[in-house]
Amino acid sequence: MHECMSGMSAKVWGLTCPGYPEEVSRARRWTRDILRGFPLAEDAELIVSELSANAILHTATGRPSGSFHLALAMTPRVIALSVTDDGGTRTAPRTEHQAQDAEHGRGLTLVNALAHRVVVHRNQAGHTITAELYAGPGTAGGHP
């Protein structure tokens, strides 16, 4: 189901999922299985869920034959989670401020609240959003 490649100090896993809504739960389980017992695993799982759902809802990933790719890199102190979509939008993903009763539009706001750092990269194929969580001495939640 996933592949681990060992580097000098980081472990990296990757998973490609079809762009179906039920794949969000698969991405969440995959993340939970890798990070079981690691501090901030629940935050990472929620971030993966939000980023995967956003890719399916807002990009070509959710169209027939669409897909998203999830990458997870981990060192003893940092978890980096990246979701790459199939593009198909002219605007980059961004945080939006929604009304209290809005049902959508809070995904990246939540990701920004949980992660220490969030970076959006655009390339010819689509967007990659990377969220970093820091776990180490003196940290609480994902924030140093």
C-alpha positions, 0 to 999 in steps of 0.5 A: 500500500505504501513505500518507505525509502530511508534517507540519511535522517528522513523517511519518506512515503508516497501514495497516489489515490484516485480522485474519489471522495472515499479516497480521503478516508484511505489517505487518512488511514494511511497517514494514521498507520505510518504515524501511529504513536508519533506526537502530532499524528492526529493533527497530521491525519486531519491535515491530510484529510483537509488537503485531500478533500480540497484537491477532490472538491476544487481541482481536476482531481475530482473529475473522471480519471483524476488523482492526487498524490500524498507524500509524507516525510518524517524525521524525529522532529518534523512531519512534512505532509504534501498533497499534489492535485491535478490542477485545472484551476487558475487560482492558487489555493488560499485561506478564506475567511468564512461566516460562522455557519458556512459549510465549506471554505475553512480547510486551509484555515484549519491547516494553517492553524494546525501546522507550523508552516504551510507552503503552496507550490504551483507547477504545470500539472497543478498545486502541491500544498505542504504542511509542516508539523514540528515535534520537539523539545518545547513544542506544544501542538504543531507550534514551536 
